[in-house]
Amino acid sequence: MLNKVIYQIIKIFLETERFCLSIQLRRASVSISSKFAEVSGRAALKDQSYFYRIAYGSLIEVLSKLYLSVDVELLTENK
């Protein structure tokens, strides 16, 4: 679901930003779902914890880039 929303948001960006901020947003959001998929194949709690931390870091990165998008007026807060 998050990936779908990110892809819809990227469609709003100016053409010049589609190859900078949009790529970073896409990679970070895909990383989140990928890490959750990897966790499902790990039995050890230590391994699971590691992938959850990476996913959380990617989530914070997505949030940071969305706030930046609002700050530079590529998005509005309502969108």
C-alpha positions, 0 to 999 in steps of 0.5 A, a space after each residue: 500500500 505504501 509503495 502505491 501511495 508513493 508512486 501516486 505522489 511522485 506523479 505530482 512532482 515536477 518533471 525536473 524532480 522525477 529523477 532525483 527525489 522521486 528515485 530516492 522515495 521509490 527506493 526507500 519505500 520499496 526497501 521497507 516492503 522488501 525488508 518485511 519480506 526478508 524477515 518472513 524467511 528468518 527464524 532467528 530473532 536477532 536476524 528479524 530485529 536487524 531487518 526491522 531496524 533497516 525497514 524502520 530507517 527506510 520509513 524515516 527516510 521516506 517521511 523525511 523526503 515527504 516533508 522535504 517535498 512539502 517544504 520545497 512546494 512539490 506537494 501540499 500538506 493536504 496531498 
